[in-house]
Amino acid sequence: MSFTRRDFLKSASAVTVSMALPAGRSYAFNNNDDIRIALIGVNGRGMEHLRAFKDNAVAVCDCDEKVLNARAGILEGMVKPRKIARFTDFRKLLERDDVDAVSIATPNHTHSLIAIEAIKAGKDVYVEKPVSHNVWEGRQLVKAARKHDKIVQCGTQSRSSPSLKEAAEWVQAGNLGKIQYAIGTCYKPRRAIGKLDSPLKIDPSIDYDLWCGPAEKVDLYRPKLHYDWHWDFNTGNGDLGNQGIHQMDIARWFLGEKELSPRVMSVGGRLGYSDAGDTPNTQIVFHDYAKAPLIFEVRGLPRSKADQAKWNDSMDNYRGSRVGVIVQCEGGYVVIPSYSSAQAFDKDGKQVKNWSGGGNHFGNFLDAVRQRKRELLNAEVLEGHLSSALCHTGNVSYQLGKKLPAGQIVEQIKGNAEALDSFNRMAEHLKANEVEIDSAAITLGPWLEMDPSSETFKGNETASSMLTRKYRKPFVIEEIT
């Protein structure tokens, strides 16, 4: 059962707060060629969309009426005397013919669904990272963009940095010799989210059915609905698919890889505390590309148990990278510690090159929409899909893993020098946080082999079934042909 307007008429019950858009096209949006944008999901990251697209914004949509009204009020204060239309249900918004494009900053589990429905409704799309909650739906989003010839940008803003673009080209030109490996790091403080004895009471201002969308509609036992959905596999993808997608994308960019890895393995766990989350706060993902591996490391705990009193200022740093990427080459290495800077070093650790300066990712989207050229996009949806999918396949390995003592894990991976190095450093990190790792505490996922052309795992039906999800009606994504 696909989502259609007929489905909406039969099943939609959410209230549309206001449907009134300014009549015709009487507003000139600061020379932005009258591109009329609706903002879908305006809590958290959505505020950045509001600021970036304010000159083009004509409508705001959020299934939390408190958030909706607060953000619409802020936006109207910025764009007086223009009035901003308000919607609680994205489906009703997409019926409007006087909206040219949408920006999407909802939770991960609704990114692909809303983006695909927007494309089918004739809209261009700016969708936050990751573009999908699973591999299959991300590929359907790419297919939808191609079938309907729409401009679709992924919110991996590093791609609009001319500095990183120049650095990636410099590395790929062989200036430091052959690339040996790339390591992405997401060392970011993530405290426990707590755990309730009874289900969370959802605020009546929130349409929880609509919020759940395609995800399983279940009782929640965490204190907060918003943001902490990241740490629930039903709706989020852990820090690998939250912050880590940015650095995963940068690492793949520097490696020059244009498809999924042929083999992937993950090891880690939700360690150091007990709460309502089920995604790992400590994780290694190893993508075994033929030319050079891409290794990703997530750490949510600080440097040590003693440092847990000051989480934000006490995270690990690996070779100049806390939330960043290291690209190791034969003749030196490059550190990319931010979205807009990079430094190259020779074998002796002497800096030989420096790049700095970011770009306007939102503006890049507007330029591509004006000119109707998807090739102008710095993070076209295919790029977003591939980097998002690398996060998802890593999580599949993790979810299929078994808890083992650290010593047994070392025995199983000792033939892979890079994986062993990452694991040994992770083990020392966990010991410093007084996590018992000599018992069966850390989850070792299996090596999964993939056919990159079909984006399915070889010889493992269980793993392949986890490349998609069981969609809850009527929020179903059908295969795009």
Secondary structure, DSSP 8 states (H G I E B T S, - for coil): ----HHHHHHH-----S-----STT----TTSTT--EEEE--STTHHHHHHHHTTTEEEEE-SBHHHHHHHHHHHHHHSTT---EEES-HHHHTT-TT--EEEE-S-GGGHHHHHHHHHHTT-EEEE-SSS-SSHHHHHHHHHHHHHHT--EEES-GGGG-HHHHHHHHHHHTTTT-SEEEEEEEEE---------SS-----TTB-HHHHHTTS------SS-SSSGGGG-TTT--TTTTTTHHHHHHHHHHHHT--S--SEEEEEEES-SS--S--S-SEEEEEE--SSS-EEEEEE-S-SSSGGGGSGGG----BTTBSEEEEEEETTEEEEE-SSSEEEEEETTS-EEEEEE----HHHHHHHHHHHT-GGG-SSBHHHHHHHHHHHHHHHHHHHT-EEE-HHHHHHHHTT-HHHHHHHHHHHHHHHHTT---SSS-EEE---EEEETTTTEESS-HHHHHTTS----TTS------
